[in-house]
Amino acid sequence: MNNREAYQGEMEKKLQEWGAKLDELKAKADNIGDNVRAEYDKQMQDLQAKKDNLEEKLAELKSTSDDAWTSVQSGFQSAWEELSAGFEEAFSKFSKES
C-alpha cells in the first residue's frame, strides 16, 4: 500500500467516525434547552454541509492522477482542517449543554 492509499484510507475512517459523532450530537438535541436550540440547529447544518463537502473532495482525491494528487490533496487538507475545527467547537460547546 502506498502513501496515497494509506492517506485516503485514514481519511475515510475519520470521516466515518465524525459521521457517527455528528449523529450522536444530533441525538442529544432533545436535551438541549430552547435558548440554544436555534444555534445548535444551525451549527449541525453547517457541520453536515462541511462533511458532505469533504466527502466530495475525498472522492475527487481518489480519482485524480498521480500528477494532480498533490494539488488536490492541498484543497482536501484545507477542507479537512475546517471540518475538524467545526467539530471540535461543536463537541466542546454542546457537550456542556446536554
QUIMOBEL-V226849 format. One record per backbone hydrogen bond with DSSP energy under -0.5 kcal/mol. NH is the residue of the N-H (numbers start at 1). CO is the residue of the C=O. E is the energy in kcal/mol with one decimal. If there is no record, write none. Layout:
BEGIN
NH & CO & E
NH & CO & E
END
This chain:
BEGIN
6 & 2 & -2.3
7 & 3 & -2.6
8 & 4 & -2.4
9 & 5 & -2.5
10 & 6 & -2.3
11 & 7 & -2.3
12 & 8 & -2.4
13 & 9 & -2.2
14 & 10 & -2.3
15 & 11 & -2.4
16 & 12 & -2.0
17 & 13 & -2.0
18 & 14 & -2.7
19 & 15 & -2.2
20 & 16 & -2.0
21 & 17 & -2.2
22 & 18 & -2.6
23 & 19 & -2.1
24 & 20 & -2.0
25 & 21 & -2.6
26 & 22 & -2.4
27 & 23 & -2.1
28 & 24 & -1.3
29 & 26 & -1.3
30 & 27 & -0.8
31 & 28 & -1.8
32 & 29 & -1.3
36 & 33 & -1.5
37 & 33 & -0.7
37 & 34 & -0.5
38 & 34 & -0.6
40 & 36 & -2.6
41 & 37 & -2.8
42 & 38 & -2.1
43 & 39 & -2.4
44 & 40 & -2.6
45 & 41 & -2.2
46 & 42 & -2.3
47 & 43 & -2.7
48 & 44 & -2.4
49 & 45 & -2.3
50 & 46 & -2.4
51 & 47 & -2.6
52 & 48 & -2.6
53 & 49 & -2.4
54 & 50 & -2.3
55 & 51 & -2.3
56 & 52 & -1.9
57 & 53 & -2.3
58 & 54 & -2.4
59 & 55 & -2.0
60 & 56 & -2.2
61 & 57 & -2.7
62 & 58 & -2.4
63 & 59 & -1.4
64 & 60 & -0.6
64 & 61 & -0.9
69 & 65 & -1.3
70 & 66 & -0.5
72 & 68 & -2.2
73 & 69 & -2.8
74 & 70 & -1.5
75 & 71 & -1.2
76 & 72 & -2.2
77 & 73 & -2.8
78 & 74 & -1.8
79 & 75 & -2.0
80 & 76 & -2.6
81 & 77 & -2.4
82 & 78 & -1.8
83 & 79 & -2.3
84 & 80 & -2.7
85 & 81 & -2.3
86 & 82 & -2.0
87 & 83 & -2.6
88 & 84 & -2.5
89 & 85 & -2.2
90 & 86 & -2.4
91 & 87 & -3.1
92 & 88 & -2.2
93 & 89 & -2.6
94 & 90 & -2.9
95 & 91 & -1.4
96 & 92 & -0.7
97 & 93 & -0.8
98 & 94 & -1.1
END
